[in-house]
């Protein structure tokens, strides 16, 4: 009897989960949105410091005549 109750409970939980998923899809369609897609996150372009070799976002790097440089004091001390 215990096994039967266990499987009935699993079946009910699965039906509720399926119903909730269908309600969400219907709600998104009514609002004119598509369901979220699994696309990779777009990150910032990275550059490599020509002096120390550290990769950093291009916005944080300084552009020099040799290439990109980081803003680290220890790296820039050897200019």
C-alpha positions in Angstrom: 0.0 0.0 0.0 2.9 2.4 0.8 4.4 1.9 -2.7 1.1 2.7 -4.4 0.7 5.9 -2.4 4.3 6.9 -3.2 3.7 6.5 -7.0 0.4 8.3 -6.8 2.1 11.2 -5.0 4.9 11.3 -7.6 2.3 11.3 -10.4 0.3 14.2 -8.8 3.5 16.3 -8.3 4.5 15.7 -12.0 1.0 16.8 -13.2 1.1 20.0 -11.0 4.6 20.8 -12.4 3.5 20.3 -16.0 0.4 22.4 -15.4 2.4 25.3 -13.9 4.8 25.2 -16.8 1.9 25.3 -19.3 0.4 28.3 -17.5 3.7 30.2 -17.6 4.0 29.5 -21.4 0.4 30.8 -21.9 1.1 33.9 -19.9 4.2 34.7 -21.9 2.4 34.2 -25.2 -0.4 36.6 -24.1 2.1 39.3 -23.1 3.8 38.9 -26.5 7.0 37.6 -25.2 8.8 34.5 -26.3 10.1 32.0 -23.7 13.7 32.7 -22.6 16.3 31.1 -24.8 19.5 29.5 -23.4 22.0 31.8 -25.1 25.5 32.3 -23.9 26.1 35.5 -21.9 27.9 38.2 -23.9 30.9 39.5 -22.0 33.2 42.4 -22.6 36.0 42.2 -25.1 39.2 41.3 -23.3 42.8 42.4 -24.2 46.2 41.4 -23.0 48.7 43.7 -21.4 51.8 43.8 -23.5 54.1 44.2 -20.4 52.8 41.7 -17.9 50.5 39.5 -20.0 47.4 39.9 -17.8 44.0 39.8 -19.6 41.6 42.7 -18.7 38.5 44.3 -20.1 39.3 46.7 -23.0 37.5 49.5 -21.2 40.0 49.3 -18.3 43.1 49.1 -20.4 45.3 51.9 -21.7 46.1 52.0 -25.4 49.8 52.7 -26.0 52.0 52.7 -29.2 53.0 49.1 -28.4 49.5 47.8 -27.6 47.2 47.6 -24.6 48.6 48.1 -21.0 47.0 47.5 -17.7 46.7 50.2 -15.0 48.8 48.2 -12.4 51.5 50.4 -10.7 54.0 47.6 -10.6 53.6 47.0 -14.3 53.9 50.6 -15.3 56.8 51.3 -13.0 59.2 49.7 -15.5 58.5 52.1 -18.4 
